[in-house]
Amino acid sequence: MGNFCGRSSKLANASSPLPSETLLNGKNSFGSAASSKVNSAGFTLHTKSQPAPAVNLKSFSLNDLKTATKNFRSDSFLGEGGFGCVFKGWIDETTYAPTRTGVGIVVAIKKLKPESFQGHKEWLAEVTYLGQLRHENLVKLIGYCSEADNKLLVYEYMQRGSVENHLFKRGVQPMSWATRVNIAIDVARGLSFLHSLEQQVIYRDLKASNVLLDSDFNAKLADFGLARNGPTGDKTHVSTRVVGTRGYAAPEYIATGHLTVKSDVYSFGVVLLELMSGQRALDEERGVDEMLVDWAKPLLGDRRRMVRIMDTRLEGQYSKKGAQIFADVALQCLHTDPKCRPNMTDVLATLEELRAPKGTPRRLSTLS
């Protein structure tokens, strides 16, 4: 959601259990009882996945967050999205107590609008997922506030805002090709982590505005309000109402409401196209209802025409071989048949070799 959330902050021991409604019957939904342990907050934590889920959230009072943001004053305002408004605040790095401006660490505080279309359900999903999961490529949720009708979330502050702003906002210096490759790798790491959990998590809302950047342009996934657990047992998919952002959503999900991790893989392919081209997934300037995928996909597999996709602001300052590998990965992620799309672990392995100092990046072998 826009340009909120930056510097990673160390979690303090001063935490409290999540609201009782988030306890999921006393169990963490990402691991089985046979391979888990219970922490002090009452969650069952899975121990196989790396890094392991964790629960260590601070329960803030509304007065705490009013103090941290100078009563949500306009000069603390960072942006607004479907959830509500986002404000910059200051808290103590160790105790998380509110401090005056310039003292302690900066945090981003999302405040749910009472009329928000996302509402309490999405707020609860955000607390549940980011409260239990920790990974260097997921935005860190520090705490929450739930007082009467006031629902707020407190995150680490991501200094450089969203990938969307760096790709599309006028007046912003274009990112180098190396930075774009690194962002793609970071996003792939985040998705690979979610998809590799014993209980898979489907992110469901991957887009440039939900990928946030810290001061060093390290990318992290934000906004887990639409995330869902993946299918279990013999089930091949999860049936849901169709939500998300047009231009990023997988075609089979739009048509049927059937959600799988391969839906995320498709969205990742769209983000790769945006990183390559510097163009939006859906842009009215290209014509009515013409999506980036429709324009770019025919060019991806053609070595001679693929250069037409590349962002002209890069001025040719990129590896031609690396760009072709990037295009190949995007093409496979965007396959119409979800079974033919690669797994994120394989995508990640291929992209990581793009910045490897030695050796030639290998072609991605598509796995179902």
Summary of the structure (lengths in Angstrom):
residues: 368
radius of gyration: 20.4
end to end distance: 31.3
largest distance: 60.3
contacts: 1219
relative contact order: 0.12
helix: 36%
strand: 17%
